[in-house]
Amino acid sequence: MDESTSRATEKNCIVYVRYLDNYEPRTEFYGLMNMEGNGSAENIVKKIKELWDKNGLIPSKTCWLATDNASTFKGI
């Protein structure tokens, strides 16, 4: 996920999906969520659930990982 703010100060969240296809890692664009001006963690989860509901995905059967690209994830 990555946040994008337009010149109109509209908050959007870009969602990518990572998966294995025949043991090969893939990353693809999944969707764009309008955050309606609220970038809180609670709102992000709510918006992801709404996006997944449209595709029939069940959030309780998924694995979530969140990172802020802190140095602990970069090996420094």
N, CA, C and O atoms as a GROMACS GRO file, in nm:
protein
  304
    1MET      N    1   0.084  -0.117   0.000
    1MET     CA    2   0.000   0.000   0.000
    1MET      C    3   0.089   0.123   0.000
    1MET      O    4   0.199   0.122   0.054
    2ASP      N    5   0.040   0.227  -0.060
    2ASP     CA    6   0.110   0.353  -0.062
    2ASP      C    7   0.006   0.463  -0.063
    2ASP      O    8  -0.098   0.451  -0.127
    3GLU      N    9   0.036   0.570   0.008
    3GLU     CA   10  -0.060   0.680   0.016
    3GLU      C   11  -0.030   0.782  -0.093
    3GLU      O   12   0.086   0.806  -0.127
    4SER      N   13  -0.134   0.840  -0.147
    4SER     CA   14  -0.121   0.944  -0.248
    4SER      C   15  -0.213   1.059  -0.211
    4SER      O   16  -0.329   1.036  -0.176
    5THR      N   17  -0.164   1.180  -0.219
    5THR     CA   18  -0.246   1.297  -0.193
    5THR      C   19  -0.244   1.386  -0.316
    5THR      O   20  -0.138   1.430  -0.359
    6SER      N   21  -0.360   1.412  -0.373
    6SER     CA   22  -0.368   1.495  -0.493
    6SER      C   23  -0.355   1.642  -0.455
    6SER      O   24  -0.353   1.676  -0.336
    7ARG      N   25  -0.346   1.726  -0.554
    7ARG     CA   26  -0.339   1.870  -0.528
    7ARG      C   27  -0.465   1.920  -0.460
    7ARG      O   28  -0.465   2.024  -0.394
    8ALA      N   29  -0.573   1.846  -0.477
    8ALA     CA   30  -0.699   1.884  -0.415
    8ALA      C   31  -0.706   1.831  -0.271
    8ALA      O   32  -0.812   1.834  -0.208
    9THR      N   33  -0.593   1.783  -0.218
    9THR     CA   34  -0.580   1.725  -0.085
    9THR      C   35  -0.672   1.604  -0.063
    9THR      O   36  -0.711   1.575   0.050
   10GLU      N   37  -0.706   1.536  -0.169
   10GLU     CA   38  -0.785   1.414  -0.158
   10GLU      C   39  -0.692   1.299  -0.122
   10GLU      O   40  -0.596   1.272  -0.194
   11LYS      N   41  -0.721   1.230  -0.012
   11LYS     CA   42  -0.637   1.117   0.030
   11LYS      C   43  -0.682   0.990  -0.039
   11LYS      O   44  -0.800   0.956  -0.038
   12ASN      N   45  -0.586   0.921  -0.100
   12ASN     CA   46  -0.611   0.793  -0.164
   12ASN      C   47  -0.507   0.694  -0.116
   12ASN      O   48  -0.398   0.733  -0.075
   13CYS      N   49  -0.541   0.569  -0.121
   13CYS     CA   50  -0.448   0.464  -0.083
   13CYS      C   51  -0.439   0.365  -0.199
   13CYS      O   52  -0.541   0.311  -0.243
   14ILE      N   53  -0.319   0.343  -0.248
   14ILE     CA   54  -0.296   0.252  -0.359
   14ILE      C   55  -0.267   0.114  -0.299
   14ILE      O   56  -0.183   0.102  -0.210
   15VAL      N   57  -0.336   0.012  -0.348
   15VAL     CA   58  -0.320  -0.123  -0.294
   15VAL      C   59  -0.262  -0.214  -0.401
   15VAL      O   60  -0.313  -0.224  -0.512
   16TYR      N   61  -0.153  -0.280  -0.363
   16TYR     CA   62  -0.092  -0.381  -0.448
   16TYR      C   63  -0.107  -0.516  -0.380
   16TYR      O   64  -0.120  -0.523  -0.257
   17VAL      N   65  -0.107  -0.622  -0.456
   17VAL     CA   66  -0.116  -0.756  -0.400
   17VAL      C   67   0.011  -0.832  -0.440
   17VAL      O   68   0.056  -0.824  -0.554
   18ARG      N   69   0.065  -0.907  -0.343
   18ARG     CA   70   0.180  -0.993  -0.371
   18ARG      C   71   0.136  -1.137  -0.353
   18ARG      O   72   0.067  -1.170  -0.256
   19TYR      N   73   0.176  -1.221  -0.445
   19TYR     CA   74   0.136  -1.361  -0.439
   19TYR      C   75   0.237  -1.446  -0.514
   19TYR      O   76   0.325  -1.394  -0.583
   20LEU      N   77   0.225  -1.577  -0.500
   20LEU     CA   78   0.310  -1.670  -0.573
   20LEU      C   79   0.232  -1.731  -0.688
   20LEU      O   80   0.118  -1.775  -0.671
   21ASP      N   81   0.292  -1.733  -0.804
   21ASP     CA   82   0.233  -1.795  -0.923
   21ASP      C   83   0.335  -1.896  -0.976
   21ASP      O   84   0.438  -1.857  -1.031
   22ASN      N   85   0.306  -2.025  -0.959
   22ASN     CA   86   0.402  -2.130  -0.995
   22ASN      C   87   0.538  -2.106  -0.928
   22ASN      O   88   0.643  -2.116  -0.991
   23TYR      N   89   0.532  -2.074  -0.799
   23TYR     CA   90   0.651  -2.050  -0.716
   23TYR      C   91   0.728  -1.924  -0.753
   23TYR      O   92   0.838  -1.903  -0.702
   24GLU      N   93   0.673  -1.842  -0.837
   24GLU     CA   94   0.735  -1.715  -0.875
   24GLU      C   95   0.659  -1.601  -0.806
   24GLU      O   96   0.537  -1.592  -0.819
   25PRO      N   97   0.731  -1.514  -0.733
   25PRO     CA   98   0.662  -1.401  -0.669
   25PRO      C   99   0.612  -1.300  -0.770
   25PRO      O  100   0.683  -1.267  -0.866
   26ARG      N  101   0.493  -1.250  -0.751
   26ARG     CA  102   0.432  -1.150  -0.839
   26ARG      C  103   0.377  -1.035  -0.754
   26ARG      O  104   0.334  -1.057  -0.641
   27THR      N  105   0.380  -0.915  -0.808
   27THR     CA  106   0.318  -0.798  -0.746
   27THR      C  107   0.234  -0.731  -0.853
   27THR      O  108   0.283  -0.702  -0.962
   28GLU      N  109   0.108  -0.705  -0.820
   28GLU     CA  110   0.018  -0.639  -0.916
   28GLU      C  111  -0.068  -0.535  -0.847
   28GLU      O  112  -0.097  -0.545  -0.728
   29PHE      N  113  -0.108  -0.435  -0.924
   29PHE     CA  114  -0.202  -0.334  -0.876
   29PHE      C  115  -0.335  -0.402  -0.843
   29PHE      O  116  -0.385  -0.483  -0.922
   30TYR      N  117  -0.392  -0.369  -0.727
   30TYR     CA  118  -0.520  -0.429  -0.688
   30TYR      C  119  -0.634  -0.328  -0.687
   30TYR      O  120  -0.746  -0.359  -0.730
   31GLY      N  121  -0.606  -0.209  -0.638
   31GLY     CA  122  -0.713  -0.110  -0.634
   31GLY      C  123  -0.668   0.022  -0.578
   31GLY      O  124  -0.556   0.036  -0.527
   32LEU      N  125  -0.755   0.119  -0.589
   32LEU     CA  126  -0.732   0.254  -0.538
   32LEU      C  127  -0.848   0.287  -0.446
   32LEU      O  128  -0.964   0.282  -0.486
   33MET      N  129  -0.815   0.322  -0.321
   33MET     CA  130  -0.919   0.352  -0.223
   33MET      C  131  -0.919   0.500  -0.190
   33MET      O  132  -0.814   0.556  -0.160
   34ASN      N  133  -1.034   0.563  -0.194
   34ASN     CA  134  -1.049   0.700  -0.149
   34ASN      C  135  -1.065   0.695   0.002
   34ASN      O  136  -1.159   0.634   0.053
   35MET      N  137  -0.973   0.758   0.074
   35MET     CA  138  -0.973   0.752   0.220
   35MET      C  139  -1.068   0.854   0.283
   35MET      O  140  -1.082   0.858   0.405
   36GLU      N  141  -1.133   0.933   0.201
   36GLU     CA  142  -1.230   1.032   0.249
   36GLU      C  143  -1.170   1.121   0.359
   36GLU      O  144  -1.237   1.154   0.458
   37GLY      N  145  -1.043   1.160   0.340
   37GLY     CA  146  -0.978   1.254   0.431
   37GLY      C  147  -0.931   1.196   0.562
   37GLY      O  148  -0.882   1.271   0.647
   38ASN      N  149  -0.944   1.066   0.582
   38ASN     CA  150  -0.907   1.007   0.710
   38ASN      C  151  -0.806   0.895   0.686
   38ASN      O  152  -0.842   0.791   0.632
   39GLY      N  153  -0.681   0.917   0.726
   39GLY     CA  154  -0.577   0.817   0.706
   39GLY      C  155  -0.547   0.735   0.830
   39GLY      O  156  -0.438   0.679   0.842
   40SER      N  157  -0.642   0.728   0.922
   40SER     CA  158  -0.619   0.650   1.045
   40SER      C  159  -0.616   0.501   1.013
   40SER      O  160  -0.671   0.456   0.912
   41ALA      N  161  -0.550   0.424   1.100
   41ALA     CA  162  -0.542   0.278   1.081
   41ALA      C  163  -0.681   0.216   1.078
   41ALA      O  164  -0.706   0.126   0.999
   42GLU      N  165  -0.770   0.264   1.162
   42GLU     CA  166  -0.907   0.211   1.165
   42GLU      C  167  -0.977   0.232   1.032
   42GLU      O  168  -1.046   0.143   0.983
   43ASN      N  169  -0.959   0.349   0.973
   43ASN     CA  170  -1.023   0.379   0.844
   43ASN      C  171  -0.959   0.298   0.731
   43ASN      O  172  -1.028   0.255   0.639
   44ILE      N  173  -0.827   0.278   0.738
   44ILE     CA  174  -0.759   0.199   0.635
   44ILE      C  175  -0.814   0.057   0.633
   44ILE      O  176  -0.844   0.004   0.526
   45VAL      N  177  -0.828  -0.004   0.751
   45VAL     CA  178  -0.883  -0.140   0.760
   45VAL      C  179  -1.026  -0.143   0.708
   45VAL      O  180  -1.064  -0.235   0.636
   46LYS      N  181  -1.105  -0.043   0.745
   46LYS     CA  182  -1.244  -0.036   0.698
   46LYS      C  183  -1.250  -0.029   0.546
   46LYS      O  184  -1.330  -0.099   0.483
   47LYS      N  185  -1.164   0.054   0.487
   47LYS     CA  186  -1.165   0.071   0.341
   47LYS      C  187  -1.115  -0.055   0.269
   47LYS      O  188  -1.167  -0.089   0.163
   48ILE      N  189  -1.016  -0.123   0.326
   48ILE     CA  190  -0.969  -0.248   0.266
   48ILE      C  191  -1.081  -0.351   0.268
   48ILE      O  192  -1.103  -0.421   0.170
   49LYS      N  193  -1.152  -0.360   0.382
   49LYS     CA  194  -1.264  -0.455   0.391
   49LYS      C  195  -1.371  -0.424   0.286
   49LYS      O  196  -1.426  -0.515   0.225
   50GLU      N  197  -1.400  -0.296   0.265
   50GLU     CA  198  -1.498  -0.257   0.163
   50GLU      C  199  -1.451  -0.298   0.023
   50GLU      O  200  -1.530  -0.347  -0.057
   51LEU      N  201  -1.322  -0.278  -0.004
   51LEU     CA  202  -1.266  -0.316  -0.134
   51LEU      C  203  -1.275  -0.466  -0.154
   51LEU      O  204  -1.311  -0.512  -0.262
   52TRP      N  205  -1.242  -0.543  -0.050
   52TRP     CA  206  -1.246  -0.689  -0.060
   52TRP      C  207  -1.388  -0.741  -0.070
   52TRP      O  208  -1.413  -0.840  -0.139
   53ASP      N  209  -1.481  -0.676  -0.001
   53ASP     CA  210  -1.622  -0.719  -0.010
   53ASP      C  211  -1.670  -0.717  -0.154
   53ASP      O  212  -1.748  -0.804  -0.195
   54LYS      N  213  -1.624  -0.620  -0.231
   54LYS     CA  214  -1.664  -0.610  -0.372
   54LYS      C  215  -1.620  -0.732  -0.452
   54LYS      O  216  -1.681  -0.767  -0.553
   55ASN      N  217  -1.511  -0.797  -0.407
   55ASN     CA  218  -1.457  -0.913  -0.478
   55ASN      C  219  -1.486  -1.044  -0.407
   55ASN      O  220  -1.434  -1.149  -0.446
   56GLY      N  221  -1.569  -1.040  -0.304
   56GLY     CA  222  -1.606  -1.161  -0.234
   56GLY      C  223  -1.496  -1.220  -0.147
   56GLY      O  224  -1.502  -1.338  -0.112
   57LEU      N  225  -1.395  -1.141  -0.112
   57LEU     CA  226  -1.288  -1.188  -0.024
   57LEU      C  227  -1.330  -1.176   0.122
   57LEU      O  228  -1.399  -1.081   0.159
   58ILE      N  229  -1.290  -1.272   0.204
   58ILE     CA  230  -1.328  -1.274   0.345
   58ILE      C  231  -1.206  -1.233   0.429
   58ILE      O  232  -1.110  -1.310   0.441
   59PRO      N  233  -1.209  -1.112   0.488
   59PRO     CA  234  -1.093  -1.062   0.563
   59PRO      C  235  -1.045  -1.155   0.675
   59PRO      O  236  -0.925  -1.162   0.701
   60SER      N  237  -1.136  -1.227   0.740
   60SER     CA  238  -1.095  -1.314   0.851
   60SER      C  239  -1.015  -1.435   0.802
   60SER      O  240  -0.956  -1.507   0.883
   61LYS      N  241  -1.013  -1.459   0.672
   61LYS     CA  242  -0.937  -1.570   0.616
   61LYS      C  243  -0.813  -1.522   0.542
   61LYS      O  244  -0.764  -1.589   0.451
   62THR      N  245  -0.764  -1.405   0.581
   62THR     CA  246  -0.647  -1.348   0.515
   62THR      C  247  -0.537  -1.324   0.617
   62THR      O  248  -0.560  -1.330   0.738
   63CYS      N  249  -0.419  -1.299   0.568
   63CYS     CA  250  -0.304  -1.265   0.652
   63CYS      C  251  -0.263  -1.122   0.619
   63CYS      O  252  -0.244  -1.089   0.502
   64TRP      N  253  -0.250  -1.039   0.719
   64TRP     CA  254  -0.218  -0.898   0.699
   64TRP      C  255  -0.080  -0.868   0.754
   64TRP      O  256  -0.039  -0.924   0.857
   65LEU      N  257  -0.008  -0.781   0.687
   65LEU     CA  258   0.121  -0.734   0.735
   65LEU      C  259   0.129  -0.584   0.709
   65LEU      O  260   0.103  -0.538   0.598
   66ALA      N  261   0.162  -0.511   0.811
   66ALA     CA  262   0.177  -0.366   0.796
   66ALA      C  263   0.318  -0.326   0.838
   66ALA      O  264   0.370  -0.376   0.937
   67THR      N  265   0.379  -0.238   0.762
   67THR     CA  266   0.513  -0.190   0.793
   67THR      C  267   0.524  -0.044   0.752
   67THR      O  268   0.461   0.000   0.655
   68ASP      N  269   0.603   0.028   0.825
   68ASP     CA  270   0.622   0.170   0.791
   68ASP      C  271   0.760   0.193   0.732
   68ASP      O  272   0.810   0.306   0.732
   69ASN      N  273   0.822   0.086   0.681
   69ASN     CA  274   0.957   0.093   0.624
   69ASN      C  275   1.061   0.143   0.724
   69ASN      O  276   1.157   0.210   0.686
   70ALA      N  277   1.039   0.111   0.851
   70ALA     CA  278   1.135   0.148   0.955
   70ALA      C  279   1.269   0.080   0.927
   70ALA      O  280   1.275  -0.019   0.854
   71SER      N  281   1.374   0.133   0.985
   71SER     CA  282   1.507   0.080   0.959
   71SER      C  283   1.520  -0.067   0.996
   71SER      O  284   1.606  -0.136   0.942
   72THR      N  285   1.437  -0.117   1.087
   72THR     CA  286   1.443  -0.257   1.125
   72THR      C  287   1.408  -0.349   1.007
   72THR      O  288   1.449  -0.465   1.005
   73PHE      N  289   1.336  -0.299   0.911
   73PHE     CA  290   1.300  -0.378   0.794
   73PHE      C  291   1.404  -0.364   0.682
   73PHE      O  292   1.398  -0.435   0.582
   74LYS      N  293   1.496  -0.273   0.699
   74LYS     CA  294   1.597  -0.248   0.596
   74LYS      C  295   1.733  -0.301   0.634
   74LYS      O  296   1.828  -0.292   0.555
   75GLY      N  297   1.746  -0.357   0.754
   75GLY     CA  298   1.872  -0.415   0.798
   75GLY      C  299   1.975  -0.314   0.846
   75GLY      O  300   2.093  -0.346   0.852
   76ILE      N  301   1.931  -0.195   0.879
   76ILE     CA  302   2.025  -0.091   0.926
   76ILE      C  303   2.012  -0.077   1.078
   76ILE      O  304   2.081   0.004   1.139
   0.00000   0.00000   0.00000
